[in-house]
Amino acid sequence: MSEKNVSVGLIQMSCESGKAANMEKAVAGIRNAASQGARIICLQELFASEYFCNEENYDRFSMAETVPGPTTKLFQELSAELNVVIIASLFEKRARGIYHNTVAVTDADGKYLGKYRKHHIPDDPGYYEKFYFTPGDGGYQVFRTRYGRISVLICWDQWYPEAARIVALKGAEIIFYPTAIGWALSQDAETNRQQYQAWQIVQRGHAVANGLYVVTVNRTGTEGKMNFWGGSFISSPFGDLIYQAPHEQEDLHVQNLDLSVIDEVRVHWPFMRDRRIDSYRPVMNRFIDTGYDLI
């Protein structure tokens, strides 16, 4: 376990249709965060474009790139120059007909540490991701960076406690969640409040259950019929809300995290010690048929 402080940077952006403008904004944000002392910097999900999964459109597959590839190379150079870890969410073309929603991680010396491919793929009105993305098959990753052990899960992965537990068991000290989630413009304010509250609560619960930090970076701005709700936040290992960004504007925030708190929390709330690993096999079932009729 690392006994040290690390400053993390989150960059909450609105996006334009052209990749060049979004890349320019992201690079400027990374430089700004680094100048404020951020050592690990996370961009939102699919930051280089507007959220293209709002409809099924074959032309949008042309936006994909290899990972590692040209964008990864740019961030490797930027990481080395600024001595920062960069977490970048990209639309990956793995092979002909196989595309992924992928995060690349570059270390502070410019080394490409690897990738994580989103495992849980949604299909909802306005989020037609199953049309574009093959589920990740490379497992849940933990990256040993210069500044600590981090994991990256992506958006819809946020709702699944199994993913957070696995990376915690692999030694993650911080889970980053690059995200693109919002409210339909047709929704009422109370529905919006309930949805945001559920989204934040479940992730703070992952922080508590696993005794680690959670850093969630969402996009903001209105695109089509969706108002992306921003609200990026940082949770302590005890579930305290350390920081929350505004909903309807861009935001850049740098926060110092004391990694020694992880050990303190896990000693006093020993959930890891008391796990009954002999009793969890049923979770591997799709559904557990008890023999009772459903009402």
C-alpha positions in Angstrom: 0.0 0.0 0.0 1.3 3.4 -0.9 1.7 5.8 2.0 1.7 9.1 0.2 -0.4 12.0 -1.2 -1.3 12.3 -4.8 -3.2 15.1 -6.6 -5.7 14.1 -9.2 -7.2 16.3 -11.9 -10.7 16.0 -13.4 -11.6 17.8 -16.6 -15.4 18.2 -17.2 -16.0 19.4 -20.8 -18.7 20.2 -23.3 -17.9 18.8 -26.7 -18.2 20.1 -30.3 -18.7 18.1 -33.5 -15.1 18.5 -34.7 -12.4 16.4 -33.1 -9.7 19.0 -33.4 -11.5 21.5 -31.2 -12.2 18.9 -28.5 -8.6 17.7 -28.6 -7.3 21.2 -28.3 -9.6 21.8 -25.3 -8.5 18.5 -23.6 -4.8 19.2 -24.1 -5.3 22.8 -22.7 -7.1 21.3 -19.7 -4.4 18.8 -19.1 -1.8 21.5 -19.1 -3.8 23.7 -16.8 -4.4 20.8 -14.3 -0.7 19.9 -14.4 0.2 23.5 -13.7 -2.0 23.3 -10.6 -0.2 20.2 -9.3 -2.3 17.4 -10.7 -0.3 14.2 -11.1 -3.1 11.9 -12.4 -5.5 13.5 -14.9 -8.7 12.0 -16.1 -10.8 13.1 -19.2 -14.4 12.2 -19.6 -15.8 9.3 -21.7 -15.3 9.7 -25.5 -14.0 13.3 -25.0 -12.8 13.7 -28.6 -16.3 14.0 -30.1 -19.9 14.7 -29.3 -21.6 11.6 -27.9 -22.2 9.8 -31.2 -24.1 6.8 -29.7 -27.3 8.9 -29.5 -28.3 7.2 -32.8 -27.4 4.2 -34.9 -25.3 5.6 -37.8 -22.9 3.4 -39.7 -20.9 6.5 -40.8 -19.7 7.0 -37.3 -17.5 3.9 -37.3 -15.0 6.0 -39.3 -14.3 8.0 -36.2 -12.6 5.0 -34.5 -8.8 4.6 -34.2 -6.3 2.0 -33.1 -5.2 1.9 -29.5 -2.3 2.5 -29.1 -2.5 4.9 -32.0 -2.2 8.6 -32.9 -4.1 10.0 -29.9 -2.3 7.7 -27.5 1.1 8.8 -29.0 0.1 12.5 -28.4 -0.8 11.8 -24.8 2.4 9.8 -24.2 4.4 12.8 -25.3 2.3 15.1 -23.1 2.7 12.8 -20.1 6.4 12.8 -20.5 6.6 16.5 -20.9 4.4 17.3 -17.8 5.3 14.3 -15.7 1.6 13.3 -15.3 -0.5 10.2 -15.8 -3.2 10.7 -18.4 -6.5 8.7 -18.6 -8.0 9.1 -22.0 -11.3 7.5 -23.3 -11.2 6.6 -27.0 -13.3 4.9 -29.7 -11.1 1.9 -30.6 -11.1 -0.1 -33.8 -9.6 -3.4 -32.8 -10.2 -5.2 -36.1 -12.6 -5.2 -39.0 -16.0 -5.2 -37.4 -14.8 -5.2 -33.8 -14.9 -1.8 -32.0 -14.6 -1.0 -28.3 -15.1 1.8 -25.9 -11.6 1.9 -24.6 -9.5 3.8 -22.1 -5.8 4.2 -22.6 -3.4 5.0 -19.7 -0.1 6.7 -20.1 2.4 7.0 -17.2 4.4 10.1 -16.1 7.4 9.0 -18.1 5.4 8.7 -21.3 5.1 5.0 -21.2 1.9 3.5 -22.5 0.7 1.3 -19.6 -2.2 -0.4 -21.4 -5.9 -0.2 -22.0 -9.2 -1.1 -20.5 -12.2 -2.0 -22.7 -15.6 -1.2 -21.3 -17.3 -4.4 -20.2 -20.9 -3.3 -19.5 -22.5 -1.9 -22.7 -25.9 -0.1 -22.4 -28.7 0.1 -24.9 -31.3 2.7 -23.9 -33.0 5.5 -25.7 -30.2 8.0 -26.5 -27.5 5.5 -25.6 -27.3 2.9 -28.4 -23.9 1.7 -27.5 -24.5 -2.0 -28.3 -24.7 -0.9 -31.9 -21.1 0.4 -31.8 -19.2 -1.4 -29.0 -18.2 -5.0 -28.5 -18.0 -5.8 -24.7 -14.5 -5.8 -23.4 -12.9 -9.2 -22.9 -9.5 -8.3 -21.4 -10.6 -8.3 -17.7 -10.6 -5.5 -15.2 -7.3 -3.8 -15.1 -5.2 -2.1 -12.4 -2.4 0.1 -13.6 0.7 0.6 -11.5 1.6 4.3 -12.2 4.4 6.4 -10.8 1.9 8.0 -8.4 -0.2 4.9 -7.2 -2.2 2.0 -8.3 -5.3 3.0 -10.2 -8.1 1.3 -12.0 -10.3 2.7 -14.7 -13.9 1.6 -15.3 -16.2 3.3 -17.8 -19.6 4.8 -17.4 -22.2 1.9 -17.4 -19.6 -0.1 -15.4 -20.5 2.3 -12.6 -23.6 0.4 -11.6 -21.9 -2.9 -11.0 -20.4 -3.6 -7.6 -18.7 -6.8 -9.0 -16.3 -4.7 -11.2 -15.4 -2.3 -8.3 -14.8 -5.3 -6.0 -12.5 -7.1 -8.5 -10.2 -4.1 -9.0 -10.1 -3.4 -5.3 -9.0 -7.0 -4.8 -6.3 -6.4 -7.4 -4.9 -3.6 -5.4 -6.5 -0.4 -6.8 -6.2 2.7 -4.6 -8.3 4.9 -6.8 -11.1 4.0 -9.3 -11.6 6.5 -12.1 -14.9 6.5 -14.0 -14.8 8.4 -17.2 -18.5 9.0 -18.0 -21.1 10.4 -20.5 -24.5 10.4 -18.8 -27.3 13.0 -18.7 -30.9 13.8 -18.6 -33.3 13.7 -21.5 -34.6 17.2 -22.2 -38.2 15.9 -21.8 -37.7 14.9 -18.2 -39.0 16.7 -15.2 -36.8 18.1 -12.4 -37.7 15.5 -9.8 -36.8 12.6 -12.2 -33.5 14.4 -12.9 -32.8 14.7 -9.2 -33.5 11.1 -8.5 -31.3 9.9 -11.4 -28.3 11.9 -10.4 -28.7 11.0 -6.7 -28.8 7.3 -7.5 -25.8 7.6 -9.9 -23.7 9.3 -7.3 -24.8 7.2 -4.3 -24.0 3.8 -6.0 -20.5 5.0 -6.7 -19.9 6.4 -3.2 -21.1 3.0 -2.1 -18.3 1.3 -4.1 -15.8 3.6 -2.3 -17.2 2.6 1.1 -17.5 -1.2 0.4 -14.0 -1.3 -1.0 -12.2 1.3 1.1 -10.8 3.3 -1.8 -11.2 6.6 -3.6 -13.6 7.1 -6.5 -13.1 9.8 -9.0 -15.9 10.2 -11.6 -15.5 12.6 -14.6 -18.7 13.3 -16.6 -19.3 15.5 -19.6 -21.6 18.5 -19.6 -23.6 20.5 -22.2 -26.6 19.9 -24.4 -26.2 17.5 -27.4 -29.3 16.7 -29.3 -32.1 15.6 -26.9 -29.7 15.0 -24.0 -28.5 17.4 -21.4 -25.3 15.8 -20.0 -25.5 16.5 -16.2 -21.9 17.1 -15.4 -21.7 16.8 -11.6 -18.3 15.1 -11.7 -17.2 14.2 -8.1 -14.6 12.7 -5.8 -15.5 10.3 -3.0 -13.3 9.4 0.0 -12.9 5.7 1.1 -15.5 6.5 3.7 -18.0 7.8 1.2 -17.5 11.5 2.0 -18.2 13.8 -0.9 -14.8 15.6 -1.2 -15.7 17.5 -4.3 -18.7 17.9 -6.7 -18.6 19.9 -10.0 -21.5 22.0 -11.2 -24.0 20.4 -13.5 -24.3 22.9 -16.4 -20.8 24.2 -17.0 -17.3 23.1 -17.7 -15.1 22.5 -14.8 -11.5 21.7 -14.0 -10.6 20.7 -10.5 -7.4 19.4 -8.8 -7.7 17.6 -5.5 -5.1 16.2 -3.2 -5.8 12.6 -1.9 -4.1 11.0 1.1 -3.7 7.4 0.1 -2.8 6.4 3.7 -6.5 6.9 4.6 -7.2 3.7 2.7 -5.3 1.6 5.3 -6.9 3.5 8.2 -10.4 2.9 6.8 -9.9 -0.7 6.1 -8.5 -1.4 9.6 -11.5 0.2 11.3 -14.1 -1.1 8.8 -12.6 -4.5 7.9 -14.9 -5.5 5.1 -12.1 -7.1 3.3 -11.2 -9.3 6.3 -14.8 -10.4 6.8 -15.6 -11.4 3.3 -17.2 -14.9 3.1 -15.6 -15.9 -0.2 -16.9 -19.5 0.3 -20.5 -18.3 0.1 -20.5 -16.1 -3.1 -20.7 -18.7 -5.8 -24.4 -18.0 -6.6 -23.5 -14.5 -7.8 -22.1 -16.3 -11.0 -25.7 -17.2 -12.0 -27.7 -15.0 -14.3 -30.7 -15.4 -12.0 -31.4 -17.7 -9.1 -34.6 -19.6 -9.6 -36.1 -20.2 -6.1 -39.0 -22.2 -7.4 -41.5 -19.5 -6.4 -43.7 -17.8 -8.9 -42.8 -14.2 -9.6 -45.6 -11.7 -8.8 
